[in-house]
Amino acid sequence: MNHLLILPVLIPLLAGAFLVIAFAVPLALQRLISLLSTALLVLIAWLLFEQVMAGNHVLYTLGNWSPPFGILLVADRLSVLMLLITAVLAAFCVLYAGRGDDTRGAHFHALLQFQLAGINGAFLTGDLFNLFVCFEILLIASYALLLHGGGIARCRASLHYVILNLVGSAMFIIGVGILYGVTGTLNMADLAVRVANAPAEDLPLLTAASLLLLVVFGIKAALLPLLFWLPRAYTAASAPVAALFAIMTKVGIYAMLRVFSLIFGLETGLVGTIAWQWLWPLALATLALGGIGVLGAINLRNLTAYMVIVSVGTLLATLALGSRDALAAGLFYLIHSTLMTAAFFLLADLIARQRGAAADHMVIAAAMPHKRTLGIVYFVGAIALAGLPPFSGFVSKVWILQVAGGTDRQAWLWALLLIAAFMILIALSRAGSKFFWRQSGEPPLRLRVDPARLGVVITMLLGSVMLSVAATPVMSLMLDTADAVLSPGAYVEAVEAAARQTGGER
């Protein structure tokens, strides 16, 4: 048994618990504990990454209870990739928040650690009920993080966010209950075998459960028509919280991939599942609405929130194609979009701090004291986010266009993806001209740009350059990951082997 696998859940859980109990410790110590925790998560995720890239599934049976009865953690290429992205993003958010954003409310670092525990648990769990539990952990932490700093706007946004997610949680438990009632198990590998061999009279209930889960994961992923909570919530959240929330939609997308490829697609394949057939039109509608929202955004944070929706629509439309190359291209785009939207939430905060009362609203105001520095950073970030060369956005979108070529869905995806990219370019250009080109009125007090905050944003933007430079090996890794997703039999075999071994030891 590999005890390394429990640490991505255990470390942030213990760190969060300690920070709650010892809430009176100096803030500097809280920041250090939070930073050490996220740094350890990066290291552990990398070590697990090296193990699974050798072609192995890493399993951990809590309490040495044999599957399918005990709690099982499973690491494969997809789950470890998501762990690594989350850990790196969390480290950037902790560094940024440590420059003063964490003083706006109580228990910021504890809540962030609890959210990381829930996110990591969702990526690693091999049991559908524990996926529900991990969703609830990360959601409860996110409710409080969204309110961090207070204010009417955050209270209103959190009300919609909480209500919709509570409805989603209720539907999740109903779907889980249906599956358990029909199959008698909730272990994902065991479910896959039983669903594949289910008698004909059980198929309507299994189909209903799969569609319920699609709705639940669609809420988490912000899939149309379940996305209207996102722009307001992400716009109202503080900058480091909004940046961390960039991974939240990807948790829903990961759950879709995991559940529908493994549980419902063991025999039929991913594209053969009924739920996956609904994904294509919904993803295109999400992409179109996100592009319209970008043009109508009133401030840079709101614009970035709609770019998250564009990224969700693009990613899900690519995954809906269902081929190996499409999945790989989608995963490459997932890395890029998560990092770049998170960086833009932080950049919006830097710009807002320099513009006084105008903040990041798209209105003409006095010149910023450090408009040249921030203008260069904004220009680079806008090019990267819009998908222009030489950044990873360009590489990922070209790959997506290539894999869609020759399919019956090429015209729709090409048209909407290129139109959305054009809309993003127009919106970012309009915002940039008002922030850095057109000025009016007396300049605000000369405010200093925090070099640490600026360094975090620049480093995140450089990640797009590094991803572009290393595109060939990263593409190869994404293709291997897509192979693993589309071959769920290996996952099932690894869990069955663990069940035989653990059962023999008890």
Secondary structure as GFF3:
##gff-version 3
##sequence-region A 1 506
A	DSSP	three_ten_helix	3	6	.	.	.	ID=ss1
A	DSSP	alpha_helix	7	21	.	.	.	ID=ss2
A	DSSP	alpha_helix	27	52	.	.	.	ID=ss3
A	DSSP	beta_strand	58	61	.	.	.	ID=ss4
A	DSSP	three_ten_helix	62	64	.	.	.	ID=ss5
A	DSSP	beta_strand	72	75	.	.	.	ID=ss6
A	DSSP	alpha_helix	77	97	.	.	.	ID=ss7
A	DSSP	three_ten_helix	101	103	.	.	.	ID=ss8
A	DSSP	alpha_helix	108	124	.	.	.	ID=ss9
A	DSSP	alpha_helix	128	146	.	.	.	ID=ss10
A	DSSP	alpha_helix	152	183	.	.	.	ID=ss11
A	DSSP	alpha_helix	188	196	.	.	.	ID=ss12
A	DSSP	three_ten_helix	200	202	.	.	.	ID=ss13
A	DSSP	alpha_helix	203	221	.	.	.	ID=ss14
A	DSSP	alpha_helix	230	236	.	.	.	ID=ss15
A	DSSP	alpha_helix	239	245	.	.	.	ID=ss16
A	DSSP	alpha_helix	248	258	.	.	.	ID=ss17
A	DSSP	pi_helix	259	263	.	.	.	ID=ss18
A	DSSP	three_ten_helix	270	272	.	.	.	ID=ss19
A	DSSP	alpha_helix	274	296	.	.	.	ID=ss20
A	DSSP	alpha_helix	300	320	.	.	.	ID=ss21
A	DSSP	alpha_helix	324	354	.	.	.	ID=ss22
A	DSSP	three_ten_helix	356	358	.	.	.	ID=ss23
A	DSSP	alpha_helix	371	386	.	.	.	ID=ss24
A	DSSP	alpha_helix	392	404	.	.	.	ID=ss25
A	DSSP	alpha_helix	410	432	.	.	.	ID=ss26
A	DSSP	pi_helix	433	437	.	.	.	ID=ss27
A	DSSP	alpha_helix	451	469	.	.	.	ID=ss28
A	DSSP	alpha_helix	471	485	.	.	.	ID=ss29
A	DSSP	alpha_helix	489	505	.	.	.	ID=ss30
###
